[in-house]
């Protein structure tokens, strides 16, 4: 009420001054703002215009929007706790800037690592620069208590919170934890396939749930899995409509996973990176690190908009093989194809190559070559591999045979829940693998 009275008094004073100044309202081209600006009020401050004096200063310009927000969802509630805490300290070697936000949600439980105060529960952080590698220096933003990081709804909640609290032109979401592919069914934590295993709850995020979480978060420019065995048709098909680019590994990752300072340093230095450039940076930083220590690896970047065509060309190839009747060749080719820690996960390109080389059927050769060309052309934008020399538990692996995209090749019946995957519903891959397994 006081402000209304004050403004009314100002208005009366203003128009009295206008009248005294003999402003002509009848002349052509009258401009009220121009006329008012020419009228001086005795009480108006001399360092601001009359309109600013009446209505207040203009609102300040909004803060420049960040280029990237990198969101890391890290469940350290398992035997990876030591490594995931190291990851956070690697992020701090770089730290957020005005152009790049690095935010993390990390969970811990008792029993694996007691460093950095041995706190437990789930916390959210804005990662800031800090050179101490033994403990986190970033400020905790939220303590969420012991929530379930194996519940996809909590992944969705993190992504939505991060996008709202730290808006940017572009977003990358990384899920950092154990990973094992597509499986939907619920078994034990060591046998099941999926991602983000939480030993406190005994839960994990399965493949359809990962798709639901990403859909709820909204569009993400780059999605990365700092986890094992996730770059396969069954997974990428589930999330293709919610992301633009997908970074992942066909094979297991070492416990150390991403070296985050190597990955993020160049992003901080050049925050205008496009999504495809950032995706390639993630692949190259990973591969360069393991090349330096001579450790076998796989890591690739897939274009999500090409995943629909993967279904088409793989269907055409499968139809040609089944029509040819070359079942014996399909079995031997499957068994010889480069596979990974999950034996039934095999590289799609290598399988097609072996079929093309061994087939006597023109259609099989043509459709197999088309699938190979598509994988190394439109689908996989970058694929980095290094052969593994083997060790105590396993022999050498020719990872250079793998071209970036695996698929499910069981030598027995389909696993529980496979038919519920979007890939199985839309493609003929399940019929194809069952055909190969028939006597």
Secondary structure, 3 states (H helix, E strand, C coil): CHHHHHHHHHHHHHHHHHHHCCCCCCCCCCCHHHHHHCCCCCCCCCCCCHHHHHHCCCCCCCCCCEEEEEEEEEEECCCCHHHHHHHHHHHHCCCCCCCEEEEEEEEECCCCCCCHHHCCEEEEEECCCCCCCCCCCCCEEEEEECCCCCCHHHHHHHHHHHHHHCCEEEEEEEEECCECCCCCCCCCCCCCCCEEEECCCCEEECHHHHHHHHHHHCCEEEEEEECCCCCEHHHHHHHCCCEEEEEECCCCCCCCCCCHHHHHHHHHHCCCCCHHHHHHHHHHHHHHHHHHCCCCEEEEEEEHHHHHHHHHHHHHHHHHHHHHCCHHHHHHHHHHCCECCCCCEEEHHHHHHHHHHHCCCHHHHHHHHHHHHHHHHHHEEEEEEECECCCCCCCCECHHHCCCCEEECCCCCCCCCHHHCHHHHHCCHHHHHHHHHCC
